[in-house]
Amino acid sequence: MMELSIADGVAEIVLNAPHKLNALNEDGLRELSAAYDEAGAAAAAGSVRALFLRGEGRAFCAGRDIAGVDGANDDARGYLDGLLTPLLQKMAAFPAPTFAAAQGACLGVGLGLLIATDVVYVAENAKFGSPFGNLGATLDSGGHWLFTEMLGAHRTLDLVYSSELMSGADAVAAGLFSRALPAEGLLDFTRAAAAKAATGPTQAFLASKTLVAAIRRDRLGLWDAVALENEAQVALSATADYAEGFAAFTAKRKPGFTGK
């Protein structure tokens, strides 16, 4: 169900169960976690400098695969606390820039995978929301946090109560994700963005990733954020890429970054 390939510094992970809209059961979460472990080890070794996540077929991920699940005896805690949350935390902490391309249904777990990714490009006709009232369930995987953060309480609860879905274009207009693109150009655009990042100063990119996470987590004010930026810049000034960037600028040539 999961496919991992590594080429030219980019790890590409594919959710490949289009017959079920890439919905994820317990085994699927374990497979995806193992793929991130393998890609992370390659990143630690220096052979991966960016990651690209996508779903095969007409949907990115329609959520949890509940085929065969007995609602009266479901181990929701085992699925969520035991498997899903550790996976999302692992994804968010991946030691390289991460990108996702999302088309069609991006619901529940699928939404969570996107929340845990650094940069998300969506098809204009992608679908986001909370249709889980039809199951007697609620939005999970970080969906309440994202929607409340970006849409406010009233719009979030409107989506929950109505079960209506937002398009990719509307989601980007509301600030949920990075860019909305025509579906036919989505994969090529995202793959190119990941490839470009893989040739960039990835230590500097990771510094920004850490800063953004701290600003959001700790609700930092301006000067606290500036202090963290200063510390990050001082640390980067000791890297090879920092020296290369300044030397290339002086010589008016393109820099050759190595991620070190």
C-alpha positions as CSV (number, residue, x, y, z in Angstrom):
1,M,0.0,0.0,0.0
2,M,2.9,2.4,0.7
3,E,5.6,3.1,-1.8
4,L,8.9,4.8,-1.0
5,S,11.4,5.8,-3.5
6,I,14.5,8.0,-3.1
7,A,16.2,9.8,-6.0
8,D,18.2,13.0,-6.3
9,G,17.9,13.8,-2.6
10,V,14.1,13.5,-2.6
11,A,12.1,10.8,-0.8
12,E,8.7,10.3,-2.4
13,I,6.1,8.4,-0.4
14,V,2.9,7.3,-2.1
15,L,-0.3,6.2,-0.5
16,N,-1.2,3.6,-3.1
17,A,-4.7,2.1,-2.4
18,P,-6.8,4.1,-4.8
19,H,-9.6,1.5,-4.7
20,K,-10.4,2.7,-1.2
21,L,-9.4,6.3,-1.7
22,N,-6.2,5.7,0.3
23,A,-8.1,5.3,3.5
24,L,-5.8,4.1,6.3
25,N,-6.4,1.2,8.7
26,E,-4.0,0.2,11.5
27,D,-1.7,-1.6,9.2
28,G,-1.6,1.3,6.8
29,L,-0.5,3.6,9.6
30,R,2.2,1.2,10.5
31,E,3.4,1.0,6.9
32,L,3.4,4.8,6.6
33,S,5.3,5.2,9.8
34,A,7.9,2.7,8.6
35,A,8.3,4.6,5.4
36,Y,8.9,7.8,7.3
37,D,11.5,5.9,9.5
38,E,13.3,4.7,6.4
39,A,13.2,8.2,4.8
40,G,14.3,9.8,8.1
41,A,17.3,7.4,8.3
42,A,18.3,8.4,4.8
43,A,17.9,12.1,5.8
44,A,20.2,11.6,8.8
45,A,22.8,10.0,6.4
46,G,22.5,13.0,4.1
47,S,21.0,11.2,1.1
48,V,17.5,12.7,1.6
49,R,17.1,16.5,1.7
50,A,13.4,16.8,1.0
51,L,10.3,14.6,1.2
52,F,7.2,14.5,-1.1
53,L,4.0,12.8,0.0
54,R,1.1,12.1,-2.3
55,G,-1.9,9.8,-2.8
56,E,-2.5,7.7,-5.9
57,G,-5.8,8.0,-7.7
58,R,-8.7,10.5,-7.3
59,A,-8.2,11.1,-3.6
60,F,-5.3,12.0,-1.4
61,C,-6.7,10.2,1.7
62,A,-10.4,9.8,2.6
63,G,-9.6,9.2,6.3
64,R,-9.6,6.1,8.4
65,D,-10.4,2.8,6.7
66,I,-13.4,1.6,8.7
67,A,-14.2,-1.4,6.6
68,G,-14.9,-4.3,9.0
69,V,-14.7,-2.0,12.1
70,D,-17.4,-2.8,14.7
71,G,-18.5,0.6,16.0
72,A,-19.7,-1.0,19.2
73,N,-16.3,-2.4,20.0
74,D,-13.9,0.0,18.2
75,D,-10.5,0.6,19.9
76,A,-10.5,4.3,19.0
77,R,-7.8,5.0,21.6
78,G,-5.5,2.4,20.2
79,Y,-5.9,3.8,16.6
80,L,-5.6,7.4,17.6
81,D,-3.2,7.6,20.6
82,G,-1.4,4.4,19.9
83,L,-0.7,4.8,16.1
84,L,-1.9,8.0,14.5
85,T,-0.7,10.7,16.9
86,P,2.9,9.3,17.1
87,L,2.9,9.1,13.3
88,L,1.8,12.7,12.9
89,Q,4.4,13.9,15.4
90,K,7.1,11.9,13.5
91,M,6.0,13.6,10.3
92,A,6.0,17.1,11.7
93,A,9.5,16.5,13.1
94,F,11.0,15.0,9.9
95,P,14.6,16.3,9.5
96,A,14.1,17.9,6.1
97,P,11.6,20.1,4.3
98,T,8.4,18.2,3.5
99,F,5.8,18.7,0.8
100,A,2.4,17.2,0.0
101,A,0.2,17.2,-3.0
102,A,-3.5,16.7,-2.2
103,Q,-6.4,16.0,-4.5
104,G,-9.9,14.9,-4.0
105,A,-11.0,13.8,-0.5
106,C,-8.6,15.0,2.2
107,L,-10.6,14.1,5.3
108,G,-9.9,13.0,8.9
109,V,-6.6,11.2,8.9
110,G,-5.9,12.5,5.4
111,L,-6.3,16.1,6.8
112,G,-4.0,15.2,9.7
113,L,-1.3,14.0,7.3
114,L,-1.4,17.4,5.6
115,I,-1.4,19.4,8.9
116,A,1.9,17.5,9.8
117,T,3.5,18.4,6.5
118,D,5.5,21.7,6.0
119,V,4.2,22.8,2.6
120,V,0.9,21.6,1.1
121,Y,-0.3,22.2,-2.4
122,V,-3.9,21.2,-3.2
123,A,-5.9,20.7,-6.3
124,E,-8.6,23.3,-6.8
125,N,-11.2,20.6,-6.5
126,A,-9.8,19.0,-3.3
127,K,-12.3,18.5,-0.5
128,F,-11.9,19.4,3.2
129,G,-14.3,19.4,6.1
130,S,-15.9,17.3,8.8
131,P,-18.5,14.9,7.5
132,F,-18.1,12.6,10.5
133,G,-21.4,13.6,12.1
134,N,-22.9,11.0,9.8
135,L,-20.9,8.3,11.7
136,G,-21.7,9.7,15.2
137,A,-18.0,10.7,15.3
138,T,-16.1,14.0,15.4
139,L,-13.2,15.5,13.5
140,D,-9.8,14.3,14.7
141,S,-6.2,14.3,13.6
142,G,-5.7,18.0,14.4
143,G,-8.6,19.2,12.3
144,H,-10.2,21.2,15.1
145,W,-6.9,22.9,15.7
146,L,-6.3,23.9,12.1
147,F,-9.9,25.0,11.4
148,T,-10.2,27.0,14.6
149,E,-6.8,28.6,14.1
150,M,-7.5,29.7,10.6
151,L,-11.3,29.9,10.3
152,G,-12.4,30.8,13.8
153,A,-14.9,29.1,16.0
154,H,-18.1,29.9,14.1
155,R,-16.9,28.7,10.7
156,T,-15.3,25.6,12.3
157,L,-18.5,24.6,14.0
158,D,-20.5,25.4,10.9
159,L,-18.4,22.9,9.0
160,V,-18.8,20.3,11.8
161,Y,-22.6,20.7,12.2
162,S,-23.4,20.9,8.5
163,S,-20.9,18.3,7.2
164,E,-20.4,20.6,4.2
165,L,-17.0,20.4,2.5
166,M,-14.7,23.2,1.4
167,S,-13.0,23.1,-2.0
168,G,-9.2,23.3,-2.3
169,A,-9.5,26.8,-3.8
170,D,-11.6,27.9,-0.8
171,A,-9.3,26.3,1.7
172,V,-6.3,28.1,0.3
173,A,-8.2,31.4,0.1
174,A,-8.9,30.9,3.8
175,G,-5.2,30.4,4.6
176,L,-5.4,26.7,5.4
177,F,-2.8,25.6,2.9
178,S,-0.1,27.0,0.6
179,R,-1.5,27.1,-3.0
180,A,-4.3,25.7,-5.0
181,L,-3.5,24.4,-8.5
182,P,-5.4,22.8,-11.4
183,A,-5.5,19.1,-10.6
184,E,-3.6,18.1,-13.8
185,G,-0.6,20.2,-12.9
186,L,-0.5,19.4,-9.1
187,L,2.0,16.5,-9.0
188,D,4.5,18.0,-11.3
189,F,4.4,21.4,-9.5
190,T,4.9,19.8,-6.1
191,R,7.5,17.4,-7.2
192,A,9.5,20.3,-8.7
193,A,9.2,22.3,-5.4
194,A,10.5,19.4,-3.4
195,A,13.4,18.9,-5.9
196,K,14.3,22.6,-5.6
197,A,14.3,22.5,-1.8
198,A,16.5,19.4,-1.9
199,T,19.2,21.5,-3.6
200,G,18.9,24.4,-1.2
201,P,20.4,25.3,2.2
202,T,18.5,22.6,4.0
203,Q,20.0,23.5,7.4
204,A,18.6,27.0,7.0
205,F,15.3,25.6,6.0
206,L,15.2,23.4,9.1
207,A,16.0,26.4,11.2
208,S,12.9,28.2,9.8
209,K,10.8,25.0,10.3
210,T,11.8,25.0,14.0
211,L,11.2,28.7,14.3
212,V,7.7,28.6,12.8
213,A,6.8,25.6,15.1
214,A,8.0,27.5,18.2
215,I,6.1,30.7,17.2
216,R,2.9,28.7,16.8
217,R,3.3,26.5,19.8
218,D,4.4,29.1,22.3
219,R,2.4,32.1,20.8
220,L,5.6,34.1,20.8
221,G,5.6,37.9,20.6
222,L,7.8,39.8,18.2
223,W,10.9,40.2,20.3
224,D,10.9,36.7,21.6
225,A,10.7,35.5,18.0
226,V,13.5,37.8,17.0
227,A,15.7,36.4,19.8
228,L,15.2,32.9,18.5
229,E,15.9,34.1,14.9
230,N,19.1,35.6,16.1
231,E,20.3,32.4,17.8
232,A,19.4,30.4,14.7
233,Q,21.3,32.8,12.4
234,V,24.4,32.6,14.7
235,A,24.3,28.8,14.5
236,L,23.9,28.9,10.7
237,S,26.9,31.2,10.4
238,A,29.1,28.3,11.3
239,T,27.8,26.0,8.5
240,A,29.4,25.3,5.1
241,D,26.3,26.4,3.3
242,Y,26.4,29.8,5.0
243,A,29.9,30.4,3.8
244,E,29.1,29.1,0.3
245,G,26.1,31.4,0.0
246,F,28.1,34.5,0.9
247,A,31.0,33.4,-1.4
248,A,28.6,32.8,-4.3
249,F,26.9,36.1,-3.8
250,T,30.3,37.9,-3.8
251,A,31.4,36.0,-6.9
252,K,28.0,36.6,-8.6
253,R,27.5,32.9,-9.3
254,K,24.9,30.3,-8.3
255,P,25.6,28.7,-4.9
256,G,26.2,25.0,-4.6
257,F,24.6,24.0,-1.3
258,T,25.3,20.7,0.3
259,G,23.0,20.8,3.3
260,K,25.9,21.0,5.7
